[in-house]
Amino acid sequence: MSVKIKIPASEISSLKNGRLTVENEGRCFRCDSSPADHYESHHLKYRVGMKKNRIYSNKFEFSRSYWLKIAICESCYQSDFLLHPDLLDRDGSPLARVVQFHSTTSMLGGLLAALGFLLLTPFIPETGLLAPLKQIWQLPVVIGVIALLLSWLSQRKYHNRVLTEFEKNYPGIQSHARAGVITRVVKNEKDASEIILEIDMENESWAIEAAKAHNWSYETNPTESEKTTSQKV
Ligand SMILES: [Zn+2]
């Protein structure tokens, strides 16, 4: 079974620091371990009133970003670094700094390589202020590609180092799934009870306790594997 926690619009619209934190007495929401000093983070949007008749993109009367943070333990945090480094919570920890460094070097390498190829195109004229740069288009391309390569090698090095430590500290441990998150656009801002955020968790007891502590409603559902099993029976 999994549990879906249902969070009303009033909870999101009243966030003071743009951050909704879901915790349960220092326990990890995935594996129940303590302490749970890290978070699984989801970057979400609180959106009110979709404007209709737009062909290319949706526009809203009001839109604001916020973070959903759910408490996890050290092993689940390390597991996230190994499996989903791009989604790792940037909480200033050593692993988060490693991810941030690789993200920055990859972005700079990509930008430099793109700049080199842009100099090569007819968009940059043969004469004029940028003409000398056009002659050396290979330089930013080479530096950019080297930066991308070094960043990739560094990522492999850290990945293997953390994997070795992880297997030594938590032999045979199973990785647990991230929470499933669904957001909805608020139709009527005055209806504070409208459910606009749903969080789906496999750890039933953790989810029900957290929901009760915040006075949020919830529902239990069979997981995909349980549905398949019951169909076979
Ligand atoms: Zn955990």
Boltz pocket constraint, residues with backbone or C-beta under 6 A from the ligand:
constraints:
  - pocket:
      binder: B
      contacts: [[A, 28], [A, 29], [A, 30], [A, 31], [A, 32], [A, 33], [A, 72], [A, 73], [A, 74], [A, 75], [A, 76], [A, 77]]
      max_distance: 6.0
